[in-house]
Every structure is written in C-alpha cells, then in structure tokens.
C-alpha cells in the first residue's frame, strides 16, 4: 500500500497555470510505481488526464490536455507533478492521483480501475 497526498489546487483564471503535486509515502521504492492523474467534475465519472510509467518514465496524455499539461516525477522526493498551463473552464474538477505496481500497458494506464491506490483529491477551479 502507498499513501498519496495531492496538493496545489486552487482558483485560477482561464489561461492561467497551476502545478499539482502528489506526494507518496510507501515502503516500496517510489520509482516502482506507475502514477496517473485523473479528474472528476460534478455529476461526471472520473476520467484519465495523464500517466507516467515506472522505470523508463513513458508519459501519456488525454487528448483534451495534450500540449497544455505535463506530467513528471521526482523519484528522490517520492512526488509526481502535473503542470497545467493554458487552463480552461472545462478543466474545472477534483484532481486525483493514482498509483499501481502492476505492469503498465498503454490502454491500462488510462483505466481508472487499474490503479490500486488513490489520494483524497485536490480541487481545481478555472474561472472564465
């Protein structure tokens, strides 16, 4: 099991930027985990935003955020980041990070049910 704590959310105007952080506390080496960011708006299902694989740190993005968001990890700090630029009102949601030790695959890392551990979420609100 790994404990995840997200931070960095807030209120920002459209076109602005935020950087989310997800700090992991685990007895396992952090770089063994594939990490994902998901988001959930009121009345909607939790959806994929970005993922970063263990080891080679392959990254994946949802089409809606490609070119605007960047996922990265600092294994020395047990932290994964989501840099969000050019924010839009439709990016408003609660953002969650997930972690798993399972072997990653391109389709699986986009699946919310594939992750074993979740943080409590951080709210991002983008005003128009």
N, CA, C and O atoms as a GROMACS GRO file, in nm:
protein
  512
    1UNK      N    1   0.083  -0.119   0.000
    1UNK     CA    2   0.000   0.000   0.000
    1UNK      C    3   0.087   0.125   0.000
    1UNK      O    4   0.196   0.126   0.057
    2UNK      N    5   0.039   0.227  -0.063
    2UNK     CA    6   0.108   0.355  -0.065
    2UNK      C    7   0.005   0.462  -0.034
    2UNK      O    8  -0.107   0.459  -0.083
    3UNK      N    9   0.045   0.557   0.049
    3UNK     CA   10  -0.042   0.671   0.081
    3UNK      C   11  -0.007   0.787  -0.011
    3UNK      O   12   0.110   0.819  -0.031
    4UNK      N   13  -0.110   0.848  -0.067
    4UNK     CA   14  -0.092   0.957  -0.163
    4UNK      C   15  -0.160   1.083  -0.113
    4UNK      O   16  -0.274   1.078  -0.065
    5UNK      N   17  -0.092   1.196  -0.123
    5UNK     CA   18  -0.149   1.323  -0.080
    5UNK      C   19  -0.129   1.424  -0.192
    5UNK      O   20  -0.016   1.458  -0.227
    6UNK      N   21  -0.240   1.472  -0.249
    6UNK     CA   22  -0.235   1.573  -0.354
    6UNK      C   23  -0.238   1.713  -0.293
    6UNK      O   24  -0.294   1.734  -0.185
    7UNK      N   25  -0.179   1.806  -0.364
    7UNK     CA   26  -0.182   1.946  -0.323
    7UNK      C   27  -0.162   2.032  -0.446
    7UNK      O   28  -0.127   1.983  -0.554
    8UNK      N   29  -0.184   2.163  -0.429
    8UNK     CA   30  -0.157   2.257  -0.537
    8UNK      C   31  -0.279   2.308  -0.611
    8UNK      O   32  -0.267   2.394  -0.698
    9UNK      N   33  -0.396   2.256  -0.578
    9UNK     CA   34  -0.516   2.304  -0.644
    9UNK      C   35  -0.553   2.445  -0.600
    9UNK      O   36  -0.493   2.500  -0.507
   10UNK      N   37  -0.651   2.502  -0.668
   10UNK     CA   38  -0.695   2.637  -0.632
   10UNK      C   39  -0.784   2.696  -0.738
   10UNK      O   40  -0.831   2.628  -0.829
   11UNK      N   41  -0.806   2.827  -0.724
   11UNK     CA   42  -0.887   2.902  -0.819
   11UNK      C   43  -0.795   2.983  -0.909
   11UNK      O   44  -0.706   3.054  -0.861
   12UNK      N   45  -0.815   2.972  -1.039
   12UNK     CA   46  -0.730   3.042  -1.135
   12UNK      C   47  -0.817   3.090  -1.252
   12UNK      O   48  -0.919   3.028  -1.283
   13UNK      N   49  -0.777   3.198  -1.314
   13UNK     CA   50  -0.849   3.247  -1.431
   13UNK      C   51  -0.812   3.167  -1.555
   13UNK      O   52  -0.704   3.108  -1.562
   14UNK      N   53  -0.902   3.166  -1.649
   14UNK     CA   54  -0.874   3.098  -1.775
   14UNK      C   55  -0.745   3.153  -1.837
   14UNK      O   56  -0.721   3.274  -1.838
   15UNK      N   57  -0.664   3.062  -1.888
   15UNK     CA   58  -0.534   3.099  -1.943
   15UNK      C   59  -0.421   3.090  -1.843
   15UNK      O   60  -0.304   3.098  -1.881
   16UNK      N   61  -0.454   3.074  -1.716
   16UNK     CA   62  -0.353   3.066  -1.612
   16UNK      C   63  -0.294   2.928  -1.598
   16UNK      O   64  -0.323   2.837  -1.675
   17UNK      N   65  -0.209   2.915  -1.496
   17UNK     CA   66  -0.137   2.789  -1.472
   17UNK      C   67  -0.146   2.747  -1.326
   17UNK      O   68  -0.161   2.830  -1.236
   18UNK      N   69  -0.136   2.619  -1.305
   18UNK     CA   70  -0.124   2.560  -1.172
   18UNK      C   71  -0.031   2.440  -1.182
   18UNK      O   72  -0.020   2.376  -1.287
   19UNK      N   73   0.036   2.409  -1.070
   19UNK     CA   74   0.113   2.285  -1.064
   19UNK      C   75   0.062   2.202  -0.947
   19UNK      O   76   0.069   2.244  -0.832
   20UNK      N   77   0.012   2.085  -0.979
   20UNK     CA   78  -0.032   1.992  -0.877
   20UNK      C   79   0.082   1.900  -0.837
   20UNK      O   80   0.168   1.865  -0.919
   21UNK      N   81   0.082   1.862  -0.711
   21UNK     CA   82   0.180   1.767  -0.660
   21UNK      C   83   0.108   1.649  -0.596
   21UNK      O   84  -0.001   1.664  -0.541
   22UNK      N   85   0.170   1.535  -0.603
   22UNK     CA   86   0.119   1.415  -0.536
   22UNK      C   87   0.237   1.349  -0.465
   22UNK      O   88   0.326   1.292  -0.528
   23UNK      N   89   0.236   1.358  -0.333
   23UNK     CA   90   0.344   1.302  -0.253
   23UNK      C   91   0.307   1.162  -0.208
   23UNK      O   92   0.196   1.139  -0.158
   24UNK      N   93   0.400   1.069  -0.225
   24UNK     CA   94   0.375   0.929  -0.191
   24UNK      C   95   0.454   0.887  -0.069
   24UNK      O   96   0.571   0.924  -0.054
   25UNK      N   97   0.392   0.810   0.016
   25UNK     CA   98   0.458   0.755   0.134
   25UNK      C   99   0.444   0.604   0.127
   25UNK      O  100   0.334   0.549   0.139
   26UNK      N  101   0.556   0.537   0.107
   26UNK     CA  102   0.548   0.393   0.086
   26UNK      C  103   0.678   0.328   0.129
   26UNK      O  104   0.784   0.390   0.126
   27UNK      N  105   0.667   0.200   0.169
   27UNK     CA  106   0.787   0.125   0.199
   27UNK      C  107   0.857   0.078   0.073
   27UNK      O  108   0.975   0.041   0.077
   28UNK      N  109   0.784   0.078  -0.040
   28UNK     CA  110   0.844   0.035  -0.166
   28UNK      C  111   0.913   0.154  -0.232
   28UNK      O  112   0.879   0.270  -0.206
   29UNK      N  113   1.007   0.125  -0.316
   29UNK     CA  114   1.073   0.230  -0.391
   29UNK      C  115   0.972   0.299  -0.482
   29UNK      O  116   0.902   0.234  -0.558
   30UNK      N  117   0.966   0.431  -0.472
   30UNK     CA  118   0.866   0.508  -0.543
   30UNK      C  119   0.875   0.486  -0.693
   30UNK      O  120   0.774   0.483  -0.762
   31UNK      N  121   0.997   0.470  -0.744
   31UNK     CA  122   1.009   0.458  -0.890
   31UNK      C  123   0.958   0.325  -0.943
   31UNK      O  124   0.962   0.302  -1.064
   32UNK      N  125   0.911   0.236  -0.854
   32UNK     CA  126   0.848   0.112  -0.898
   32UNK      C  127   0.701   0.132  -0.936
   32UNK      O  128   0.640   0.044  -0.996
   33UNK      N  129   0.645   0.248  -0.900
   33UNK     CA  130   0.504   0.274  -0.922
   33UNK      C  131   0.481   0.346  -1.055
   33UNK      O  132   0.553   0.440  -1.089
   34UNK      N  133   0.380   0.303  -1.128
   34UNK     CA  134   0.323   0.383  -1.235
   34UNK      C  135   0.219   0.475  -1.172
   34UNK      O  136   0.135   0.431  -1.094
   35UNK      N  137   0.227   0.602  -1.207
   35UNK     CA  138   0.142   0.705  -1.147
   35UNK      C  139   0.050   0.766  -1.252
   35UNK      O  140   0.088   0.785  -1.367
   36UNK      N  141  -0.071   0.796  -1.210
   36UNK     CA  142  -0.165   0.859  -1.302
   36UNK      C  143  -0.238   0.974  -1.236
   36UNK      O  144  -0.260   0.975  -1.115
   37UNK      N  145  -0.276   1.071  -1.318
   37UNK     CA  146  -0.364   1.180  -1.275
   37UNK      C  147  -0.499   1.162  -1.344
   37UNK      O  148  -0.507   1.138  -1.465
   38UNK      N  149  -0.604   1.174  -1.265
   38UNK     CA  150  -0.740   1.166  -1.315
   38UNK      C  151  -0.816   1.286  -1.262
   38UNK      O  152  -0.771   1.352  -1.168
   39UNK      N  153  -0.931   1.315  -1.321
   39UNK     CA  154  -1.012   1.425  -1.270
   39UNK      C  155  -1.159   1.389  -1.277
   39UNK      O  156  -1.203   1.309  -1.359
   40UNK      N  157  -1.234   1.452  -1.188
   40UNK     CA  158  -1.376   1.424  -1.180
   40UNK      C  159  -1.451   1.554  -1.155
   40UNK      O  160  -1.430   1.621  -1.054
   41UNK      N  161  -1.537   1.589  -1.249
   41UNK     CA  162  -1.624   1.705  -1.235
   41UNK      C  163  -1.756   1.659  -1.175
   41UNK      O  164  -1.791   1.541  -1.185
   42UNK      N  165  -1.831   1.750  -1.113
   42UNK     CA  166  -1.960   1.712  -1.052
   42UNK      C  167  -2.052   1.644  -1.153
   42UNK      O  168  -2.071   1.694  -1.264
   43UNK      N  169  -2.108   1.531  -1.114
   43UNK     CA  170  -2.200   1.459  -1.200
   43UNK      C  171  -2.136   1.378  -1.310
   43UNK      O  172  -2.206   1.320  -1.393
   44UNK      N  173  -2.003   1.375  -1.314
   44UNK     CA  174  -1.932   1.301  -1.419
   44UNK      C  175  -1.844   1.193  -1.358
   44UNK      O  176  -1.812   1.196  -1.239
   45UNK      N  177  -1.806   1.097  -1.440
   45UNK     CA  178  -1.716   0.991  -1.394
   45UNK      C  179  -1.573   1.044  -1.390
   45UNK      O  180  -1.537   1.141  -1.456
   46UNK      N  181  -1.493   0.975  -1.310
   46UNK     CA  182  -1.352   1.008  -1.303
   46UNK      C  183  -1.284   0.969  -1.434
   46UNK      O  184  -1.295   0.856  -1.480
   47UNK      N  185  -1.213   1.065  -1.493
   47UNK     CA  186  -1.153   1.041  -1.624
   47UNK      C  187  -1.003   1.062  -1.627
   47UNK      O  188  -0.947   1.137  -1.546
   48UNK      N  189  -0.939   0.996  -1.721
   48UNK     CA  190  -0.794   0.999  -1.735
   48UNK      C  191  -0.744   1.136  -1.779
   48UNK      O  192  -0.804   1.202  -1.865
   49UNK      N  193  -0.634   1.178  -1.718
   49UNK     CA  194  -0.568   1.303  -1.758
   49UNK      C  195  -0.428   1.273  -1.811
   49UNK      O  196  -0.394   1.309  -1.924
   50UNK      N  197  -0.346   1.206  -1.729
   50UNK     CA  198  -0.208   1.179  -1.768
   50UNK      C  199  -0.153   1.065  -1.684
   50UNK      O  200  -0.202   1.038  -1.574
   51UNK      N  201  -0.051   1.000  -1.736
   51UNK     CA  202   0.016   0.893  -1.662
   51UNK      C  203   0.164   0.896  -1.692
   51UNK      O  204   0.208   0.940  -1.798
   52UNK      N  205   0.241   0.847  -1.595
   52UNK     CA  206   0.385   0.834  -1.613
   52UNK      C  207   0.426   0.698  -1.560
   52UNK      O  208   0.397   0.664  -1.445
   53UNK      N  209   0.493   0.621  -1.646
   53UNK     CA  210   0.527   0.484  -1.612
   53UNK      C  211   0.648   0.480  -1.520
   53UNK      O  212   0.726   0.574  -1.511
   54UNK      N  213   0.660   0.367  -1.452
   54UNK     CA  214   0.782   0.344  -1.374
   54UNK      C  215   0.896   0.318  -1.472
   54UNK      O  216   0.874   0.295  -1.591
   55UNK      N  217   1.018   0.322  -1.418
   55UNK     CA  218   1.135   0.285  -1.498
   55UNK      C  219   1.166   0.388  -1.605
   55UNK      O  220   1.233   0.488  -1.578
   56UNK      N  221   1.118   0.364  -1.727
   56UNK     CA  222   1.155   0.450  -1.839
   56UNK      C  223   1.079   0.582  -1.840
   56UNK      O  224   1.107   0.670  -1.922
   57UNK      N  225   0.981   0.595  -1.748
   57UNK     CA  226   0.904   0.719  -1.738
   57UNK      C  227   0.837   0.759  -1.868
   57UNK      O  228   0.838   0.876  -1.906
   58UNK      N  229   0.779   0.664  -1.936
   58UNK     CA  230   0.693   0.693  -2.051
   58UNK      C  231   0.574   0.773  -2.002
   58UNK      O  232   0.519   0.744  -1.896
   59UNK      N  233   0.534   0.874  -2.080
   59UNK     CA  234   0.420   0.956  -2.042
   59UNK      C  235   0.306   0.941  -2.142
   59UNK      O  236   0.328   0.915  -2.261
   60UNK      N  237   0.186   0.958  -2.092
   60UNK     CA  238   0.066   0.952  -2.175
   60UNK      C  239  -0.027   1.065  -2.134
   60UNK      O  240  -0.029   1.105  -2.017
   61UNK      N  241  -0.106   1.115  -2.229
   61UNK     CA  242  -0.196   1.225  -2.201
   61UNK      C  243  -0.331   1.202  -2.268
   61UNK      O  244  -0.341   1.141  -2.374
   62UNK      N  245  -0.434   1.254  -2.203
   62UNK     CA  246  -0.564   1.260  -2.269
   62UNK      C  247  -0.556   1.364  -2.380
   62UNK      O  248  -0.483   1.463  -2.368
   63UNK      N  249  -0.630   1.343  -2.486
   63UNK     CA  250  -0.626   1.437  -2.599
   63UNK      C  251  -0.663   1.578  -2.556
   63UNK      O  252  -0.610   1.676  -2.610
   64UNK      N  253  -0.752   1.589  -2.459
   64UNK     CA  254  -0.802   1.720  -2.417
   64UNK      C  255  -0.697   1.805  -2.346
   64UNK      O  256  -0.714   1.926  -2.335
   65UNK      N  257  -0.590   1.743  -2.299
   65UNK     CA  258  -0.488   1.818  -2.226
   65UNK      C  259  -0.352   1.816  -2.294
   65UNK      O  260  -0.259   1.883  -2.250
   66UNK      N  261  -0.340   1.740  -2.401
   66UNK     CA  262  -0.212   1.727  -2.469
   66UNK      C  263  -0.165   1.863  -2.518
   66UNK      O  264  -0.241   1.938  -2.579
   67UNK      N  265  -0.038   1.894  -2.490
   67UNK     CA  266   0.018   2.023  -2.528
   67UNK      C  267  -0.001   2.132  -2.424
   67UNK      O  268   0.062   2.237  -2.433
   68UNK      N  269  -0.087   2.108  -2.326
   68UNK     CA  270  -0.112   2.206  -2.219
   68UNK      C  271  -0.063   2.156  -2.084
   68UNK      O  272  -0.014   2.235  -2.003
   69UNK      N  273  -0.075   2.027  -2.059
   69UNK     CA  274  -0.037   1.968  -1.930
   69UNK      C  275   0.090   1.885  -1.948
   69UNK      O  276   0.115   1.828  -2.054
   70UNK      N  277   0.170   1.880  -1.840
   70UNK     CA  278   0.290   1.798  -1.840
   70UNK      C  279   0.298   1.722  -1.709
   70UNK      O  280   0.292   1.780  -1.601
   71UNK      N  281   0.312   1.591  -1.719
   71UNK     CA  282   0.331   1.508  -1.600
   71UNK      C  283   0.480   1.478  -1.586
   71UNK      O  284   0.549   1.454  -1.685
   72UNK      N  285   0.528   1.480  -1.462
   72UNK     CA  286   0.667   1.449  -1.437
   72UNK      C  287   0.678   1.387  -1.298
   72UNK      O  288   0.583   1.391  -1.220
   73UNK      N  289   0.794   1.331  -1.269
   73UNK     CA  290   0.813   1.271  -1.137
   73UNK      C  291   0.953   1.300  -1.088
   73UNK      O  292   1.047   1.312  -1.166
   74UNK      N  293   0.965   1.312  -0.956
   74UNK     CA  294   1.094   1.326  -0.890
   74UNK      C  295   1.103   1.210  -0.792
   74UNK      O  296   1.046   1.215  -0.683
   75UNK      N  297   1.174   1.106  -0.832
   75UNK     CA  298   1.179   0.986  -0.751
   75UNK      C  299   1.253   1.007  -0.619
   75UNK      O  300   1.227   0.938  -0.521
   76UNK      N  301   1.344   1.103  -0.616
   76UNK     CA  302   1.416   1.133  -0.492
   76UNK      C  303   1.324   1.196  -0.388
   76UNK      O  304   1.348   1.185  -0.268
   77UNK      N  305   1.217   1.262  -0.436
   77UNK     CA  306   1.122   1.326  -0.346
   77UNK      C  307   0.991   1.248  -0.334
   77UNK      O  308   0.899   1.292  -0.266
   78UNK      N  309   0.984   1.132  -0.398
   78UNK     CA  310   0.861   1.050  -0.394
   78UNK      C  311   0.739   1.130  -0.437
   78UNK      O  312   0.633   1.120  -0.375
   79UNK      N  313   0.754   1.210  -0.542
   79UNK     CA  314   0.648   1.301  -0.582
   79UNK      C  315   0.628   1.298  -0.732
   79UNK      O  316   0.724   1.289  -0.809
   80UNK      N  317   0.502   1.306  -0.773
   80UNK     CA  318   0.467   1.324  -0.913
   80UNK      C  319   0.396   1.457  -0.927
   80UNK      O  320   0.320   1.498  -0.839
   81UNK      N  321   0.420   1.523  -1.038
   81UNK     CA  322   0.366   1.657  -1.062
   81UNK      C  323   0.277   1.659  -1.186
   81UNK      O  324   0.290   1.576  -1.276
   82UNK      N  325   0.188   1.755  -1.187
   82UNK     CA  326   0.110   1.784  -1.307
   82UNK      C  327   0.113   1.934  -1.328
   82UNK      O  328   0.045   2.009  -1.259
   83UNK      N  329   0.193   1.977  -1.425
   83UNK     CA  330   0.198   2.118  -1.461
   83UNK      C  331   0.086   2.145  -1.560
   83UNK      O  332   0.079   2.083  -1.666
   84UNK      N  333  -0.001   2.238  -1.525
   84UNK     CA  334  -0.118   2.268  -1.607
   84UNK      C  335  -0.109   2.412  -1.656
   84UNK      O  336  -0.114   2.505  -1.575
   85UNK      N  337  -0.097   2.429  -1.784
   85UNK     CA  338  -0.090   2.561  -1.847
   85UNK      C  339  -0.212   2.585  -1.935
   85UNK      O  340  -0.282   2.491  -1.972
   86UNK      N  341  -0.234   2.710  -1.969
   86UNK     CA  342  -0.345   2.747  -2.058
   86UNK      C  343  -0.475   2.684  -2.011
   86UNK      O  344  -0.548   2.622  -2.089
   87UNK      N  345  -0.502   2.699  -1.885
   87UNK     CA  346  -0.620   2.634  -1.826
   87UNK      C  347  -0.749   2.691  -1.884
   87UNK      O  348  -0.758   2.810  -1.916
   88UNK      N  349  -0.847   2.603  -1.895
   88UNK     CA  350  -0.978   2.637  -1.949
   88UNK      C  351  -1.086   2.609  -1.844
   88UNK      O  352  -1.064   2.526  -1.756
   89UNK      N  353  -1.201   2.674  -1.852
   89UNK     CA  354  -1.308   2.645  -1.755
   89UNK      C  355  -1.345   2.497  -1.752
   89UNK      O  356  -1.384   2.446  -1.647
   90UNK      N  357  -1.335   2.428  -1.865
   90UNK     CA  358  -1.370   2.286  -1.868
   90UNK      C  359  -1.268   2.198  -1.798
   90UNK      O  360  -1.290   2.077  -1.784
   91UNK      N  361  -1.156   2.255  -1.754
   91UNK     CA  362  -1.060   2.180  -1.672
   91UNK      C  363  -1.101   2.177  -1.525
   91UNK      O  364  -1.038   2.108  -1.445
   92UNK      N  365  -1.205   2.251  -1.490
   92UNK     CA  366  -1.252   2.254  -1.352
   92UNK      C  367  -1.296   2.115  -1.307
   92UNK      O  368  -1.380   2.052  -1.372
   93UNK      N  369  -1.238   2.067  -1.197
   93UNK     CA  370  -1.266   1.932  -1.147
   93UNK      C  371  -1.186   1.909  -1.019
   93UNK      O  372  -1.100   1.989  -0.982
   94UNK      N  373  -1.216   1.799  -0.954
   94UNK     CA  374  -1.128   1.750  -0.849
   94UNK      C  375  -1.026   1.657  -0.914
   94UNK      O  376  -1.063   1.565  -0.987
   95UNK      N  377  -0.900   1.682  -0.888
   95UNK     CA  378  -0.792   1.604  -0.948
   95UNK      C  379  -0.737   1.503  -0.847
   95UNK      O  380  -0.707   1.537  -0.732
   96UNK      N  381  -0.725   1.380  -0.893
   96UNK     CA  382  -0.678   1.271  -0.809
   96UNK      C  383  -0.554   1.207  -0.869
   96UNK      O  384  -0.542   1.197  -0.991
   97UNK      N  385  -0.462   1.165  -0.784
   97UNK     CA  386  -0.352   1.084  -0.836
   97UNK      C  387  -0.371   0.940  -0.790
   97UNK      O  388  -0.420   0.913  -0.681
   98UNK      N  389  -0.331   0.850  -0.878
   98UNK     CA  390  -0.339   0.708  -0.852
   98UNK      C  391  -0.203   0.643  -0.869
   98UNK      O  392  -0.116   0.696  -0.939
   99UNK      N  393  -0.186   0.528  -0.804
   99UNK     CA  394  -0.058   0.458  -0.811
   99UNK      C  395  -0.084   0.308  -0.820
   99UNK      O  396  -0.180   0.256  -0.763
  100UNK      N  397   0.003   0.239  -0.892
  100UNK     CA  398  -0.005   0.094  -0.901
  100UNK      C  399   0.133   0.036  -0.928
  100UNK      O  400   0.219   0.101  -0.988
  101UNK      N  401   0.152  -0.088  -0.883
  101UNK     CA  402   0.274  -0.162  -0.910
  101UNK      C  403   0.258  -0.257  -1.028
  101UNK      O  404   0.352  -0.327  -1.065
  102UNK      N  405   0.138  -0.260  -1.087
  102UNK     CA  406   0.112  -0.351  -1.198
  102UNK      C  407   0.195  -0.312  -1.320
  102UNK      O  408   0.233  -0.196  -1.335
  103UNK      N  409   0.222  -0.408  -1.404
  103UNK     CA  410   0.297  -0.381  -1.526
  103UNK      C  411   0.215  -0.292  -1.618
  103UNK      O  412   0.103  -0.327  -1.655
  104UNK      N  413   0.269  -0.177  -1.657
  104UNK     CA  414   0.190  -0.083  -1.737
  104UNK      C  415   0.172  -0.128  -1.882
  104UNK      O  416   0.254  -0.201  -1.937
  105UNK      N  417   0.064  -0.082  -1.941
  105UNK     CA  418   0.035  -0.101  -2.083
  105UNK      C  419  -0.044   0.021  -2.127
  105UNK      O  420  -0.117   0.079  -2.048
  106UNK      N  421  -0.031   0.060  -2.255
  106UNK     CA  422  -0.091   0.187  -2.299
  106UNK      C  423  -0.240   0.200  -2.269
  106UNK      O  424  -0.284   0.308  -2.232
  107UNK      N  425  -0.317   0.094  -2.284
  107UNK     CA  426  -0.461   0.105  -2.258
  107UNK      C  427  -0.492   0.099  -2.110
  107UNK      O  428  -0.584   0.166  -2.062
  108UNK      N  429  -0.416   0.021  -2.037
  108UNK     CA  430  -0.446   0.003  -1.894
  108UNK      C  431  -0.419   0.128  -1.813
  108UNK      O  432  -0.494   0.158  -1.721
  109UNK      N  433  -0.315   0.200  -1.845
  109UNK     CA  434  -0.280   0.317  -1.764
  109UNK      C  435  -0.384   0.427  -1.779
  109UNK      O  436  -0.382   0.523  -1.702
  110UNK      N  437  -0.474   0.418  -1.876
  110UNK     CA  438  -0.581   0.515  -1.892
  110UNK      C  439  -0.709   0.473  -1.819
  110UNK      O  440  -0.807   0.547  -1.818
  111UNK      N  441  -0.707   0.356  -1.759
  111UNK     CA  442  -0.826   0.298  -1.696
  111UNK      C  443  -0.824   0.324  -1.547
  111UNK      O  444  -0.731   0.282  -1.478
  112UNK      N  445  -0.923   0.393  -1.496
  112UNK     CA  446  -0.928   0.429  -1.354
  112UNK      C  447  -0.929   0.306  -1.265
  112UNK      O  448  -0.876   0.309  -1.155
  113UNK      N  449  -0.988   0.198  -1.312
  113UNK     CA  450  -0.999   0.077  -1.230
  113UNK      C  451  -0.867   0.001  -1.219
  113UNK      O  452  -0.855  -0.091  -1.137
  114UNK      N  453  -0.770   0.037  -1.298
  114UNK     CA  454  -0.641  -0.033  -1.298
  114UNK      C  455  -0.553   0.008  -1.180
  114UNK      O  456  -0.463  -0.066  -1.141
  115UNK      N  457  -0.580   0.126  -1.123
  115UNK     CA  458  -0.497   0.178  -1.014
  115UNK      C  459  -0.546   0.126  -0.879
  115UNK      O  460  -0.666   0.110  -0.856
  116UNK      N  461  -0.452   0.098  -0.790
  116UNK     CA  462  -0.483   0.037  -0.661
  116UNK      C  463  -0.491   0.136  -0.546
  116UNK      O  464  -0.555   0.109  -0.443
  117UNK      N  465  -0.428   0.249  -0.562
  117UNK     CA  466  -0.416   0.345  -0.452
  117UNK      C  467  -0.453   0.484  -0.503
  117UNK      O  468  -0.419   0.522  -0.615
  118UNK      N  469  -0.524   0.558  -0.419
  118UNK     CA  470  -0.570   0.692  -0.457
  118UNK      C  471  -0.548   0.790  -0.344
  118UNK      O  472  -0.550   0.754  -0.227
  119UNK      N  473  -0.526   0.914  -0.382
  119UNK     CA  474  -0.525   1.023  -0.285
  119UNK      C  475  -0.665   1.077  -0.263
  119UNK      O  476  -0.762   1.026  -0.319
  120UNK      N  477  -0.674   1.182  -0.182
  120UNK     CA  478  -0.804   1.238  -0.146
  120UNK      C  479  -0.853   1.341  -0.246
  120UNK      O  480  -0.969   1.380  -0.244
  121UNK      N  481  -0.764   1.385  -0.335
  121UNK     CA  482  -0.802   1.480  -0.439
  121UNK      C  483  -0.773   1.623  -0.401
  121UNK      O  484  -0.765   1.658  -0.283
  122UNK      N  485  -0.758   1.706  -0.504
  122UNK     CA  486  -0.739   1.850  -0.485
  122UNK      C  487  -0.825   1.922  -0.589
  122UNK      O  488  -0.830   1.882  -0.705
  123UNK      N  489  -0.893   2.026  -0.545
  123UNK     CA  490  -0.990   2.095  -0.630
  123UNK      C  491  -0.921   2.199  -0.717
  123UNK      O  492  -0.840   2.279  -0.670
  124UNK      N  493  -0.954   2.196  -0.845
  124UNK     CA  494  -0.909   2.297  -0.940
  124UNK      C  495  -1.031   2.364  -0.999
  124UNK      O  496  -1.119   2.298  -1.054
  125UNK      N  497  -1.036   2.497  -0.987
  125UNK     CA  498  -1.147   2.573  -1.043
  125UNK      C  499  -1.091   2.679  -1.136
  125UNK      O  500  -1.007   2.760  -1.096
  126UNK      N  501  -1.139   2.678  -1.260
  126UNK     CA  502  -1.092   2.774  -1.360
  126UNK      C  503  -1.209   2.865  -1.396
  126UNK      O  504  -1.312   2.819  -1.445
  127UNK      N  505  -1.192   2.993  -1.370
  127UNK     CA  506  -1.298   3.089  -1.398
  127UNK      C  507  -1.280   3.148  -1.538
  127UNK      O  508  -1.169   3.163  -1.587
  128UNK      N  509  -1.392   3.181  -1.599
  128UNK     CA  510  -1.387   3.237  -1.735
  128UNK      C  511  -1.376   3.388  -1.734
  128UNK      O  512  -1.370   3.450  -1.840
   0.00000   0.00000   0.00000
